[in-house]
């Protein structure tokens, strides 16, 4: 079958990546979507079970740091567009092992950039019709004052954790490849995502699972840290729009316009989860446990997505309470997925499946 486009989505078996893969596979039957994922703890093919037999979908297990392997994939599948989501993304893990974050987020991105450059330059048409789209985070901007301002595309970078420093570095490499070689790159920086298929080390799925099992809900400090939350499917829609209509060499901020203090978010989660479980009102409030704040914990992030809204016409589709209701219902309905992830069974399965390959 001849496809109109051949798109490589890195990290496609992860939380955000699986939603992007699903959207592209279903929306663009004339595109071939190649999902590249290393299947670390954060990658799970169960996230993509509903599209795994689609005729325009291919999965490749691989490491973005494997330059020769990436170059082969680009050639084998005639890739003309890359949506790069593969990354280590958990701040606590970055504090414990910063080298892993530098390797994947910096060197992995550099491997992809160089492979794209080499492959696309070898084609008769060169960079024409090509696009390298790098998905980043609002954490590269540092922290905001409690009551002042929003991150814009002009906000100076000021990363405070090994994770955000590694993402900031990868952003700089992406821009440098455009400025130095003319590679057609584009970047977006997004606020905190939530929704189905999120690995349950992150706050929302972790707390839903802990409420279900009546386990403690560890809240950093006094729970006063503020985050801007965006439903993951709205992020996927933004990625689709930016990939197709965004301008080369531009940056677009994606945010939910939806700021919540952590402690207030936890109370909404408790109220929603208790109600859906049939528990009495306030049943799980005593599970809140305040723990010592982590090092370098930024107080507030919030995104100004005016540019994306005005230039490309995007806006979030869900109010937070509606999104939380959908999210909690999904995790409670998909307890088999949640239990499989928390037990680690899926990782052992993939190691056995791909042994020797």
C-alpha positions in Angstrom: 0.0 0.0 0.0 1.3 3.5 -0.9 0.8 5.9 2.0 0.5 9.7 1.7 2.9 10.1 4.6 5.1 8.0 6.8 5.2 9.3 10.3 7.5 8.0 13.1 6.2 8.6 16.6 8.9 8.0 19.3 7.7 7.0 22.7 4.4 6.0 21.2 3.7 3.2 23.7 3.9 5.7 26.6 1.1 7.8 28.1 1.0 10.9 25.8 2.5 9.0 22.9 -0.2 6.3 22.8 -2.9 8.9 22.6 -1.1 10.6 19.7 -0.6 7.3 17.9 -4.2 6.3 18.4 -5.4 9.7 17.0 -3.1 9.6 13.9 -3.9 5.9 13.1 -7.7 6.5 13.3 -7.8 10.0 11.8 -5.3 9.4 8.9 -5.9 6.0 7.3 -3.7 7.1 4.4 -0.7 7.7 6.7 1.6 4.9 7.9 2.2 5.4 11.6 5.4 3.8 12.9 5.5 3.6 16.7 9.1 3.4 18.0 9.4 2.5 21.7 12.1 0.9 23.9 9.3 -0.5 26.2 10.9 0.7 29.4 8.8 0.8 32.5 6.8 3.7 31.0 6.0 2.0 27.7 3.2 -0.5 27.5 1.7 -2.0 24.3 -1.5 -2.6 26.1 -2.0 1.2 25.7 -2.4 0.6 22.0 -4.3 -2.7 21.9 -7.2 -1.1 20.1 -5.0 -0.1 17.1 -2.4 -2.9 17.0 -4.0 -4.6 14.0 -4.7 -1.5 12.0 -3.3 -1.7 8.4 -1.6 1.6 8.7 0.2 0.9 12.0 3.6 -0.6 12.7 5.4 -1.1 16.0 9.2 -1.2 16.3 10.9 -1.9 19.5 14.0 0.2 19.6 16.1 2.8 21.5 16.4 6.4 20.2 20.0 6.4 21.4 20.8 3.7 18.9 21.8 6.0 16.0 22.4 3.3 13.4 19.1 1.6 14.3 17.2 4.9 14.0 18.8 5.6 10.7 17.7 2.2 9.4 14.1 2.7 10.5 14.0 6.1 8.7 15.2 4.4 5.5 13.1 1.2 5.8 9.9 3.1 6.3 10.7 6.1 4.2 9.9 8.4 7.1 9.1 12.0 6.2 7.8 13.2 9.6 9.0 12.6 13.1 6.9 13.4 16.3 9.4 13.0 19.1 7.9 12.2 22.5 10.3 9.5 23.8 11.7 10.8 27.1 12.5 10.1 30.7 10.0 12.4 32.5 9.7 11.8 36.2 11.4 14.4 38.3 12.0 12.2 41.3 13.7 9.6 39.1 15.9 12.4 37.6 17.1 13.4 41.0 18.2 9.8 41.7 19.7 9.1 38.3 20.5 12.2 36.3 22.7 10.3 33.9 19.8 8.3 32.5 17.9 11.5 31.8 20.9 13.1 30.0 21.4 9.9 27.9 17.8 9.5 26.8 16.6 13.1 26.6 19.7 14.8 25.3 21.7 12.1 23.4 18.6 10.3 22.2 17.2 13.5 20.8 20.6 14.3 19.2 20.6 10.8 17.7 17.2 11.3 16.1 18.2 14.8 14.8 21.4 13.6 13.2 19.7 10.5 11.6 16.9 12.7 10.2 19.4 15.1 8.8 21.5 12.4 7.2 18.5 10.5 5.7 16.5 13.5 4.5 19.6 15.1 2.9 20.2 11.8 1.0 16.8 12.1 -0.8 16.4 14.0 -4.1 13.9 16.4 -2.6 15.9 17.0 0.5 14.0 18.6 3.4 11.0 19.4 1.2 7.8 18.1 2.9 9.7 16.9 6.0 9.1 17.8 9.6 10.9 17.1 12.9 8.5 17.9 15.8 9.9 17.8 19.3 7.5 17.7 22.3 8.9 19.4 25.4 7.7 20.5 28.8 6.8 23.8 30.6 9.4 22.8 33.3 12.2 24.2 31.1 11.0 27.6 32.0 11.6 27.2 35.8 9.1 28.5 38.3 6.6 31.3 38.4 5.7 33.6 41.3 2.5 32.4 43.2 0.3 35.2 41.8 2.2 36.5 38.8 2.4 35.9 35.1 2.3 32.9 32.8 5.0 31.1 30.7 5.1 32.4 27.2 7.2 31.3 24.2 9.5 34.2 25.1 10.1 33.2 28.7 13.8 32.6 29.3 14.8 29.0 30.2 15.6 28.4 33.9 15.4 24.6 34.6 15.7 23.6 38.2 15.8 19.8 38.1 17.9 17.3 36.2 14.8 16.4 34.2 14.0 19.9 33.2 17.7 20.6 32.4 17.8 17.6 30.1 14.7 18.7 28.3 16.0 22.3 28.0 19.2 20.9 26.5 17.3 18.8 24.0 15.2 21.9 23.0 18.4 23.8 22.3 19.8 21.0 20.1 16.5 20.9 18.1 16.7 24.7 17.5 20.5 24.4 16.7 19.8 21.8 14.0 17.4 24.2 12.3 19.7 27.2 12.6 22.8 25.3 11.6 21.6 22.8 9.0 18.1 24.1 8.0 16.4 21.0 9.4 12.6 21.7 9.5 12.0 21.6 13.2 9.2 22.7 15.5 8.8 22.6 19.3 5.9 22.6 21.7 6.1 23.0 25.5 3.1 21.6 27.4 1.7 21.8 31.0 0.9 18.8 33.1 -1.2 16.1 31.4 -3.7 13.8 32.9 -6.1 11.1 31.6 -6.2 7.4 30.7 -3.0 5.2 30.4 -0.8 7.4 32.6 1.9 5.4 34.4 0.8 5.3 38.1 3.8 6.9 39.6 2.3 10.3 38.5 0.0 12.1 41.0 -3.4 11.5 39.6 -3.3 7.8 38.7 -1.3 7.1 41.8 -3.8 8.7 44.1 -6.8 7.1 42.4 -5.2 3.7 42.9 -4.2 4.5 46.5 -7.8 5.6 47.3 -9.1 2.4 45.7 -6.8 0.4 48.0 -7.1 2.7 51.0 -3.4 3.5 51.0 -1.8 6.8 52.1 -1.8 9.8 49.7 1.7 11.4 50.0 1.5 15.2 49.4 4.7 17.2 49.1 5.2 20.0 51.7 1.9 21.7 52.4 0.4 20.8 49.0 0.7 24.5 47.9 2.5 23.8 44.6 0.4 24.9 41.7 0.2 23.2 38.3 -1.7 23.9 35.1 -3.5 20.7 34.1 -4.5 19.6 30.5 -6.5 16.5 29.5 -4.2 14.3 27.4 -6.6 14.0 24.4 -6.6 17.8 24.1 -2.8 17.7 24.0 -2.9 15.1 21.3 -5.2 17.3 19.3 -2.8 20.2 19.7 0.1 18.0 18.5 -1.9 17.0 15.4 -2.6 20.6 14.6 1.0 21.8 15.2 2.4 19.0 13.2 0.3 19.8 10.2 -0.2 23.6 10.4 2.5 25.0 12.7 5.3 27.1 11.2 8.8 25.6 10.9 11.3 26.9 13.6 8.4 28.2 15.8 7.6 27.2 19.4 4.1 26.7 20.6 3.0 26.6 24.3 0.1 24.2 25.1 -1.7 24.7 28.4 -5.1 24.0 30.0 -5.7 27.5 31.5 -6.5 25.4 34.5 -4.4 26.0 37.6 -4.8 23.9 40.8 -3.0 23.8 44.1 -1.9 20.2 44.7 -3.9 19.9 47.9 -7.1 21.2 46.2 -6.6 18.7 43.3 -6.2 15.9 45.8 -9.5 16.8 47.5 -11.3 16.8 44.1 -9.8 13.4 43.4 -10.9 12.0 46.8 -14.4 13.4 46.4 -14.8 12.0 42.8 -13.2 8.6 43.5 -15.1 8.1 46.8 -18.4 8.9 45.1 -17.7 6.5 42.2 -16.7 3.8 44.6 -19.8 4.3 46.6 -17.9 5.4 49.7 -19.4 7.9 52.1 -18.5 11.6 51.5 -15.0 12.4 52.9 -14.3 8.7 53.5 -10.7 8.9 52.2 -9.7 12.4 53.4 -7.7 10.8 56.3 -5.4 9.2 53.7 -3.7 12.5 53.0 -0.2 12.3 54.4 2.1 15.3 54.2 5.7 14.4 53.3 9.0 16.4 53.1 9.1 18.4 49.9 11.6 17.3 47.3 14.7 19.2 46.3 14.3 21.9 43.6 10.5 21.5 43.6 9.1 24.5 41.6 6.2 26.3 43.2 4.1 27.1 40.2 3.8 26.4 36.5 1.2 27.9 34.2 1.1 28.2 30.4 -0.1 31.0 28.2 -1.3 29.3 25.1 -2.6 32.5 23.4 -0.3 32.0 20.4 -1.5 28.5 19.7 -5.1 29.5 20.1 -4.9 32.6 17.9 -2.6 31.3 15.1 -3.9 27.7 14.8 -7.4 27.9 16.5 -6.8 25.3 19.2 -8.4 25.4 22.6 -9.0 22.9 25.4 -12.2 20.9 25.1 -12.8 19.8 28.7 -13.3 21.6 31.9 -11.2 20.1 34.7 -14.0 18.6 36.7 -15.3 16.8 33.6 -11.9 15.6 32.7 -11.3 14.3 36.2 -14.6 12.5 36.2 -13.7 10.7 32.9 -10.2 9.9 34.2 -11.3 8.4 37.5 -14.0 6.4 35.7 -11.4 5.0 33.3 -9.0 3.9 36.0 -11.7 2.3 38.1 -13.1 0.5 35.0 -9.7 -0.6 33.8 -8.4 -2.1 37.0 -6.8 -5.0 35.1 -4.6 -2.5 33.2 -3.7 -0.7 36.4 -2.9 -3.9 38.4 -0.8 -5.2 35.5 1.3 -2.0 35.4 1.7 -1.7 39.2 2.8 -5.3 39.4 5.3 -5.0 36.6 3.9 -8.1 34.9 3.9 -6.3 31.5 7.6 -5.6 31.7 8.4 -9.3 32.3 6.1 -10.2 29.4 7.9 -7.9 27.0 11.4 -9.0 28.1 10.4 -12.6 27.4 8.8 -11.7 24.1 11.8 -9.8 22.7 14.5 -11.9 24.3 17.4 -12.3 21.8 16.0 -9.8 19.3 
